[in-house]
Each structure stands twice: as structure tokens, then as C-alpha cells.
Amino acid sequence: MNNQEQVTKYYDRFSKIYNLISSKRYYHKIRQFAINQLDIQKGDIILNVPCGTGVNFSYFNNYLQNSGKVIGIDLSDGMIRKAKKMIHKKEYTNFEIIKKDVTTLNESWRKSILNNEKFDLILCDLGLSGFPSWKSVIKNLYSLLKEDGKLVIFDFYIEEDTFRSKYIKFFGKGEVNRNIPEYVSSTYSDVTINQSFKKGDMFVATIIKTT
Ligand SMILES: C[S@@+](CC[C@H](N)C(=O)[O-])C[C@H]1O[C@@H](n2cnc3c(N)ncnc32)[C@H](O)[C@@H]1O
């Protein structure tokens, strides 16, 4: 079993208690900030990777009010089951969950989903510290955006080994020492970084697509 398969299996099991361990309250401040950065308008088409148990969905729908479309991507059946259950319970009609490896998202996938349209907004939350080939994931996500569209990323960036970095690595199975803020700042031209969350251990990067 390769590492990705192990991580997916882990999340299948972890999905049962994910919402307890990774509490909505713990991430509320950074999540709300990141979602504010998206500046969601009614009718927007939003991609959320990885969508996990659907923790962002109620935030999105506060702005969308059942308009537009949200596509959530995840690879774990367990996490997806929870997300679908929530959509059903809240009677959201504009949400779709797709089981897919984020490293395979590309232009031909976008066309198969949206035809000639592109995404207005993408939220990539607590994913890039765990994905393999994370730099190409960012590149591919950027390519799925329309011009002036926004890619908002939030995650951990902890350079040194600390209690928190070990805890997050243990439960999240990610590499929290990937310097994503530095990478996106040096790769894209319109980038805003806020590294003030969780005593500097978490960041929000907002990237606006330019031509
Ligand atoms: C820490 S959770 C974050 C979920 C959600 N964004 C949140 O903030 O609660 C990480 C998620 O990434 C998913 N994941 C891991 N590798 C993936 C991949 N290659 N493609 C899609 N999803 C993946 C896991 O199944 C898990 O649901």
C-alpha cells in the first residue's frame, strides 16, 4: 500500500470522529477569514479541495443562498459520506461531491464538469500540507480559475518541531514544514499572505489570477 492509500484509509477511519477532533471552533477564526477573502457573490461557482466532511459548506451557503454551485473534492469514502449526509440534512441543492485524487485535477477534468466555464473561486483548506506533489496541485488549481478568480489556501506552516507540529502531523498526516507562503509569494504576482493565526503557525494565502 502506498502512502496516499494509507492516508486515505486513515481518513476513512478518522472520518467517524473527525468533526470532534478537528473541531469547527478551533478553526473558526481562520476559516471565516479565509472565506471572507473569497468574497463570495451569489451565483459563484466554487471548488473546495479537499472538502472533507463538508465543514465549509454552511459558510459558503451563507453567501450563496442556494445559488451558484459548489463542487467538493475528496478521496476518502468515509469523509465523503459525512459530507453527503450533511448536504442531505441541510437540503442543499447546489452542492456536488466528487471522489477524486486532487493531483489529477486538470483542464480536461474542468471541461468535463463545467464545459466552457471556469471556477470563480477555489478554497484549498488543510490539504496542501498533506498532498503529494503539492506545487503542481497549486499550479493546476490556479489553471482552473477564470481570470480575476481567487485561490485561497489555509494551512499550517511550522518550520521547527514543536508540540503543535507533532500533534498536527500525528492526527493530520501532513508535512507542516512546507513553506507554502514563500512558494506562492515567489511564484504568483498577486498574492496576499496573512500569517497571524495560531501564534503564527497557520496562514491564509489569497492568490488572484492574473493574465
Ligand atoms: C485535514 S482534512 C481537511 C478537510 C477539510 N478541508 C477541513 O478543513 O476540515 C484532509 C483531507 O484531505 C483528503 N485527501 C488527502 N489526500 C487527498 C488527495 N490526494 N486527493 C483528495 N483528497 C485528499 C483526506 O481524505 C481528508 O479528507
The ligand as an SDF file (V2000), in Angstrom:
LIG
                    3D

 27 29  0  0  0  0  0  0  0  0999 V2000
   -7.2050   17.5450    7.2940 C   0  0  0  0  0  0  0  0  0  0  0  0
   -8.5000   17.0120    6.2130 S   0  0  0  0  0  0  0  0  0  0  0  0
   -9.1330   18.5800    5.6990 C   0  0  0  0  0  0  0  0  0  0  0  0
  -10.5880   18.5330    5.3040 C   0  0  0  0  0  0  0  0  0  0  0  0
  -11.2890   19.8990    5.2210 C   0  0  0  0  0  0  0  0  0  0  0  0
  -10.7240   20.7220    4.2020 N   0  0  0  0  0  0  0  0  0  0  0  0
  -11.2830   20.5970    6.5670 C   0  0  0  0  0  0  0  0  0  0  0  0
  -10.7550   21.7000    6.6670 O   0  0  0  0  0  0  0  0  0  0  0  0
  -11.8170   20.0280    7.5250 O   0  0  0  0  0  0  0  0  0  0  0  0
   -7.5700   16.4280    4.8350 C   0  0  0  0  0  0  0  0  0  0  0  0
   -8.4410   15.7830    3.7620 C   0  0  0  0  0  0  0  0  0  0  0  0
   -7.6500   15.5840    2.5850 O   0  0  0  0  0  0  0  0  0  0  0  0
   -8.1430   14.4350    1.9270 C   0  0  0  0  0  0  0  0  0  0  0  0
   -7.1150   13.9850    0.9760 N   0  0  0  0  0  0  0  0  0  0  0  0
   -5.8810   13.5170    1.2580 C   0  0  0  0  0  0  0  0  0  0  0  0
   -5.2080   13.2590    0.1210 N   0  0  0  0  0  0  0  0  0  0  0  0
   -6.0450   13.5800   -0.9030 C   0  0  0  0  0  0  0  0  0  0  0  0
   -5.9350   13.5540   -2.3160 C   0  0  0  0  0  0  0  0  0  0  0  0
   -4.7980   13.1670   -2.9210 N   0  0  0  0  0  0  0  0  0  0  0  0
   -6.9920   13.9500   -3.0630 N   0  0  0  0  0  0  0  0  0  0  0  0
   -8.1390   14.3600   -2.4650 C   0  0  0  0  0  0  0  0  0  0  0  0
   -8.3050   14.4210   -1.1270 N   0  0  0  0  0  0  0  0  0  0  0  0
   -7.2730   14.0350   -0.3540 C   0  0  0  0  0  0  0  0  0  0  0  0
   -8.4280   13.4800    3.0730 C   0  0  0  0  0  0  0  0  0  0  0  0
   -9.2840   12.4280    2.6830 O   0  0  0  0  0  0  0  0  0  0  0  0
   -9.0330   14.4270    4.0990 C   0  0  0  0  0  0  0  0  0  0  0  0
  -10.4370   14.4750    3.9610 O   0  0  0  0  0  0  0  0  0  0  0  0
  1  2  1  0
  2  3  1  0
  2 10  1  0
  3  4  1  0
  4  5  1  0
  5  6  1  0
  5  7  1  0
  7  8  2  0
  7  9  1  0
 10 11  1  0
 11 12  1  0
 11 26  1  0
 12 13  1  0
 13 14  1  0
 13 24  1  0
 14 15  1  0
 14 23  1  0
 15 16  2  0
 16 17  1  0
 17 18  1  0
 17 23  2  0
 18 19  1  0
 18 20  2  0
 20 21  1  0
 21 22  2  0
 22 23  1  0
 24 25  1  0
 24 26  1  0
 26 27  1  0
M  CHG  2   2   1   9  -1
M  END
$$$$
